[in-house]
Each structure stands twice: as C-alpha cells, then as structure tokens.
Amino acid sequence: MKIILLGDIAFYGKYSISDNLDIYKYFSKISQFLKKYDYVIGNLETPFSENTKPYGAKSAHIKSDPNNVKLLNFLNINIVNLANNHMYDYGKKGYLLTKKILNKEGIQYFGIENQQLLINKNNNKIALHGYCGYLSNPLGIYNERYGINALSIPKVEANLKKNSKLGYLNIISVHNGQEHVNYPSYEDIQMARQFSKICPYVYYGHHPHVMQGMEKYNNSLIAYSLGNFCFDDVYTDKSNNPLIKQSENNKTAFMLELEIENSKVINYKTIPIYLGELSLEIDSIDTLNALDAYSKKLNEDKIIYIQKRTNLINKYIESRKSMRNLKWYAKRLKLKYVIMIFRSKYNIYKHKKNITNFLIKDI
C-alpha cells in the first residue's frame, strides 16, 4: 500500500475554481503524480460555506465555495483531516455543510467528533486520527456532539495504545505550532518523541505553513510540519493589505510518501513541492537540502535550540509590528479584539493543562 500525506490545503483566492480560470491547469501535473497512491491525505483547512457571515472573534476567517470539492477529486485526495483552527470559521452551519459535501462525494475524513478513521485493506490496518492544538486558537472544539478534536496528550496516548493492541499502524495528524517559523517548539519535539515510547507511529504536522524538520525516533517517523500544499494570501476585513502574504518560505513545502506492508512502514520518501505562479511543481533538491538542515537542528543542545527558535519568532513578530500604525490600532479598539485576547489566554491555560503538564521532561 502507498499513502501520501499533504500539508495545508485552502481552496480560496487563486486556488479556487471561481477565482482562477486556469486552476485545473495549475494542478494538472500534481494531479497526475498523485494518481499512483492508494490514499492521498491532506489537511483541509477551508470549510465549505455559502454563508457570508463569519463565526466568532478571529483576526481572519477563511472559507471555500462548495464547488471547490471538485478540486479534491481532481487531485485524487480521498481522505482529509478536519482538525484545524479554521474548520469552524463559519460556524456550525459551515462545519455541517462541509461534512455533507464530503460524504456526498465519497471523501473520507477524520479529526472531528472524537472519531478516528480505521482502514483495513490489503493486509494493512491503518488508524488515522487528527488533533488541533489550543495554541492555534481554534474555534469549535468538540463538545460531545460537534466540533474538532483538541490536542491532548492523555487522549492521543490512549488512542495509540488501543489501536496498537488491535494491530493498527497509527498515523496522527497534528495541527499545531508557531506559524511561519521553521523550528517546532521544544514541547512539540518532546511530545512527539514521548508518543513513540508507546508504539511505532507516524506523526505529520501542519499549521506553521512552512517546512519544519523530520526525524526517525524509536522506529517512529515524525514530520513536524509539511508546509503548505496550497494556501493563498490571507486578508482581514480591516485592511486591503494581506495579513499573511505568500513568500518563498511558505511556497516551499514537501509531501511525505509512505510504503506500508503488514501494517508497518517499510519505506518512506520526501517529495518537495513549490507553489509556483503557473503550476504546483515537483521541486528541486534544494528544498530537500533545506529540509535536511532543519532536521539536523532537532538534535541540537536544548538551550541553543530554544534560543535560535526564539530569535526567529522575535524576527517574525517585529516584521508584523512594522506594518502597524496608529490607524491599525484604532480599528482594533472593539469588543472583538478584547474577546480574542481573553480567548488566547484561555487557550494557553488549556494547552498547559493538556500538553505541558503531561510532558516527560527527560525526553
């Protein structure tokens, strides 16, 4: 069995059928490439919604026209993770419509409503489960009926143990981390390595929108962030300038190919991609060299690693602050932004309660 894992997928802007007459041409090369896999799995970050009214207090909301489900089929993407911080951007209505459309098209999904996706095919048993970290400031955390699965070490460990006893290979999708920074947090590294003490598994991450390193650890394969598969500039309703703009860093990414026999990964391959202007390209060796450099950083001294990551985060924050002036702050003197600040504080508390408090510090 061959599976390929993709990063963040957002069908809006230049990656939408309604906004790009050449979208099928743009994806044609990668579509042909993906046809050879039994399962193509990606993180679907835009809910399908016909509703123009966003839900909740956020700096930016994104959605996709329901017609764009055709792109999933065109790209041979037959399974998607829905545990991410944008799946509830247009409320329960958009969330339920997304489920309805995926079900109608026969596209399987996981990462919501405390559910996993179990696959039994060709002597292989695969368990797919997805989680969204609190630090990504998500809306719509699972509440006994609807919503996305929150990242919680006890919950993930329980699923790993249960699935492993039943003979399943665990592949977990984790939406977490600092956006636009090529180093995962040291807590993320500790957490992913801690999971490997339970059983061999595959971890693939997204949300940073850029590549982060990967490693083999205790017979497990850990890819901290694949980067974007397709993601356009992000705008808010407060400015004509993008909140997040495409760059060489976030247009460079990779896909992770897994070859599986008897429920075990027998081989894997990293496939670089580049979000070009005219097409999504299979990229060059330079991208793999960059990925290798990020991967080597994972084994640096802890103090040195944390300091380098902190420097990158500070640099990113300063670049964002440089775009702010008095007019920018004046537009944000509203209840919405007060709510956002309080929710951010609450999510930090929930992260500590579900992640930090359960970390084994000597890993």
Helices and strands as residue ranges (DSSP letters): E 2-9, G 13-15, H 23-34, E 39-44, G 66-68, H 69-74, E 79-81, H 91-105, E 108-110, E 117-121, E 124-132, G 134-136, H 153-165, E 169-175, H 186-195, E 201-206, E 214-217, E 220-223, E 228-230, E 252-261, E 264-275, E 280-282, H 285-297, H 302-321, H 326-330, H 335-354, G 356-358
